[in-house]
Amino acid sequence: MRFIFPLVLLIVVHSNVKAQGCSDAGFCTMGAMKPDQPYNKRIAVKLRSMEISFYRGETTLTPIVYVATADMNFSLNRKNSFQIKVPFQHVDGHLASTSSLSDLSLCFTRNFVSSDKFDLNFSLGGKIPTNNSNMSAPDGNALPMYYQTSLGTWDAISGISLINRHWLIATGIQIPLNQNKNQFDWHRWDNGQPDDSVQFAYVKRYPNATNLKRGIDIMLRIERNFRFSRFNFSVGLLPIYRITPDVITNAKGVRTSYDLQGNKAMGLAMSWITTAGYSFSVRSAIKLLVGHKITQRNFSPDGLTREWVSSITYIYRF
C-alpha cells in the first residue's frame, strides 16, 4: 500500500498540466478497443464488472471538459460480453458552463480466439445521443461544439483487438449516421457590446459547426503492457484518422468541409497514452491514465481536440 499514494500524487500533479487521449466521441474506449485490457488465463470465465471513472480534458481553447462515467460490463457467456457506458459531462469555459447526461454507449464483444498465447476479440456497438448539440449561452447565442455535452448523432461502431501478455493492438471504425442541430456560427454571435473587439476575436477562434455532419473515423491503438502481480503499466500510441470530411453550413448557407483559411475538416489526430494500475484484490482495482496530443487536425468543427487528458478509474468485479 505504501506505493499507492506516491503514484496517485504523481498523476494528480500531471492532470493539472496540459493531454489528448481518445476524443470524447469515446469509441476508442469501447469493447475490443479499450486501453489496458485484462489478460489473465487463470480465469476461465470473465466476471461481470463495473468501472467508475472521472475524466478531465483540456481543450485547445478555454473550455475544460469533466466527465464522470459508469461503465458496466456483463458476461453473457464464456465468449460474449456486453458493455454499457453512461457518462455525465460538465464543460466550463469563457463563453458558458454546460452540464448534462452525455451520449450513451452500447457495445457487444465476441471472443473469437482464446489461446495460451493471445486473444482475438471483435466488437459491434453504437452511441445514442442525449441531445441535439444545440445548447445556448445564457445570452441566447448558440454555443460551439466545444461546449456541447452530446455530439447529437447516432453512431455505428465496430472494432477488433489482438491481446497477449505484452501487447494490445486494436483498430476500429466510427460512422455517424446523421447530422446534428448545432447552430454556432461566429458571424451570428451577438455579445451585446459592439465595441468589444477582444471578445469577438476570441469567439472567432471557435470553428463554425452549423448543422454539423461528422466524418467517419478510423482508429489504431498500439500499446505495450508491463504486468506484475498487483501492478500493471502501459504506454502506447492512439492515431485517429478522419477518412471522410466533416460538413457544415457556412455563413452563406452553403454546405462545405472547409474553413475560411482553406483547411479541410479531415485528417490525422494522434496522441500518446500511458496508464498505471494497481489491484487491491481479485475484485477491486484502480487505474490511472494520462495522454497528450502529438498532432491534430487544423479544422475540427466537432470540438473534440484536446491538449491533455487524465482520468482515474475504480474497477469492481462481482
N, C-alpha and C positions, 0 to 999 in steps of 0.2 A: 504493500500500500504506500510506502514512502516514496515510490517512483511516480505516483499518480499526480500529486499536487504540483511538482515542477512542470510536468507535461501539460497539464491544464493551463497553468500560468503562462507557459510559452505560447500556446495557441491563442489565449485571450489577448496577449500583447500583440500578436500578429494580426488579429482581427481588426485592430484599430489602425493598421497601415492601409495600403490600397490593394483585389484578386478577381480574376474572372475564372469561373469554372463553367459548369453547364449553365446555359441560359435558363431563365425562369420558365421557358417553354417546357423544361423538365423531362423531355423524353429520354435523355441520357441517364436518368436515374430510375428508369422503369425496367422491370423484368430482367432479361438477359443482359441489358446494357448498364446495370447498376455498377458503381465502383466498389472495389474491395469486397467482392462476394466471398461467402464462406466456401471452403473446400476441405471437407472432413470425411474421409472414407470410413471412419468408425461409426458414423451414424447412417443407418440404412434408410431411414425414412426422415425426410426433412420435417421438423416440427413447425407448428404454427407460431408466428411471432408478431410482435408489434414494435414499431420504431417511432419514437417521438423526437423530432429534430427541430432545431432552431437555427435559422439561416440569416446571414447578414451580407448584403451585396452593395458595393459602392459603384454607382454608375459613372459614366464619363462626364456628367454634369452634376448638379447639386443633389438630385434625389438619392436617398438611401433606402434600400428595399429590405424589409424584415419579413420573414415567412416562418410560421410555426406549422409543422406538418405532422399529421398522424398517418403512418404508413403501415397498413395491415396486410399480412401475408398469410394465406391459408393453403395448407397442403390438401389437395383433393384426393390424391393417392400417391403411390411411390414415384410416379413420373410427372405428375401435373400439379401446378400450383396457381394461385390466383392472388393478385395484388390490387389493393385499393389505396389510393393516396388522397387525403383530404387536407388541403392547405388553407391557412388563413393568412392574408397578406396585408401589410401596412407599408405605405410609402410616404416618406417625409422629405419634402423639397422646398425650394424657394417659391414655387407657384402655388402649392397646396399640400395638404396631407389627405391621404385617402386610405380607407380600410374596408375590407370585406372578405368573405369567403372567396378563395381563388379557384382556378379551374380544377375539376376533379379528374383523376387518372384511374383507368381500369386496365389491367393487363393480365393475360393468361400466358403462362410459361410451361413449355413441354421439354422435358429432358429426353433428348434423342439417344445420346450415348453416355454411358457411365461406366468407366473402366478404372483400373488402378492408376492409370497414367493421366487421364484427363476426363472432363465432362464437356458435352456439347449441348447447348440449350437454345431453344427458339421461343420468341415471344411475339404475341399479337395483342394489340390493345388500342386504346383511344383516349382522347381527352374531351371532356364535356365543359363547355363554357358556363360560367355562373353569372355573367352579364354581357352586354354588347360592346364593351370597351368605349362607352360614351359618357364617362363621368366628367363632371364640370367643376371648375373652381368656384369658390363662394360667390365671386362676382358674376358668374354665369358664363365665363369663357370656357370653351371646350378644352380639355386637358390633353397634352401629348400622351403617347403610348407609355412613356416612362412612368407616368402616374397611374396608369390603369391597373386594376387588380385582376383583370382577365384579358386574355388575348381575343376573346369574343368570337372564337371559331371552334367548330367541331373538327378534330384532327384524328386521322388514322395513323397508327404507329406499328412498326414491326422491327425485329432485330434478332441477332444471333450472336452467341458468345462461345468461346473456347477457353476453358479454365483448367489449369493444373496447379501444382503447389506453388509455382514461382511466377506464373504469367496469367494475365487476363487479356484476351483480345476480343473486342466486341465491335460490331457495326450495326447501324440501324437507320431507318428512314422515317421521317415525319411528313405527312401530307395534309395540309389544311384543306378542308372541304368547302369552305365558304369565305366570303369577305366579312369583315366586321363593320360596325357602325360608328367608328371613331370619326369625329368631325374637326380635329385640330388642323388648323392652317394658320401660320403666324400672320399671314396677310389680313386675317379677320380678327386678330387679337385687339381687344379694347381694354386698356388698363385705366381708363378714366383720367389719365394725365398725358395729354398730347405732347407736352414738352419733355417728358421723361424719356430721353433717348437711351439712357443706360438700361432701363428696364426693357425697352423694346428690343435693344440689341441682344439682351440675354434671351428673350423669347425666341428670337430668330435663330438661335443656336439649336433649337429643337427641330428635328425633321418633321415635315408635314406628313400626316397619316390619314387623310380623309378617305373613308371607305376602303381601308387597307385590305388587300388580298395578299397574304403572306405567301412566299415561295416555298418550294419543297427543300427540306434539309436532309443531308446525309451525314452521319457522324461515324467516327472511328475512335475507339478507346484502346490505347495500348498502355498496360500497367504492369509494373514489376512489383511483386509482393515478397515480403520477408515475414515469415510466420514462425512464431515461437509458442511455447506452451500457453502463455497468457497474453503476451504482446503480439501485435502484428502491425506492420508498416507497409505503405505502398507509395510509389512515385510513378507518374505517368503523364501522357500527353492526350489531349482531347481536341482534335480538329473537327469542326463542323462546317460543312460546305453547303451553301445555298445554291442549288443547281438550277433553279428557276427564279427569276427576279420577283421581288415584291412589286405590287402595282397599287398606285394611289390615284386619287383625283386631284389634280393641281388647281391653282387659283383660277385658271381659265376654264375649268370644268372638263379638262382633257385627262383621260386615263394614261398614266405614264409610269415608268420604272426609274426615272432619273430625277436628281435634284437640280438646282439652278447651276451648280458647278459642273454638271455633266457626269456625276458619279452614278453608276448603276447599282441598284439595290440587290446585289447578289455577290457571291464570292466566299472567301475563307475567313473564318474566325477560329482562332486556336488559343489554347491555354494550357498551362501545366497545372497538375493537381497532385497534392500529397495528402495522405491520410495516416492516422495513427489510431490504434485501437487497443483496448485492454478488456479482458474477460474477468469479471468478478467471480463468476461461477459458470456452470454449464448453461444456466438460464439467462444470466444478465451480462451485459457488456456496454461499453461506451466507445464511441468513435468520433474522432475529430478530423475535420477536413479544411484545407486551405488551398486556394487556387489563385492564379494571376494570369492576366491576358498576355499573350505573346504577339498576336496580331488580330485585327478586327476589320470589319467592312467599313468603307468610307461613308456609306449611306445606309443607315439601318432605321427605317421608319417604325419598326416594331418595338424599339426602345429596349431591346434585350442586351445591349452592350454592358459589360461590367469591367471594372478595373481590378478590384479584389473581391473575392468571396470567401466566407468562412462559415462553418456550421459545426454544431455539436449534436450528437445523436445518442439517445439512450435506447438500448435494444433489450427486449424481454421475450424469452421463448417459453411458450406454455407447455 
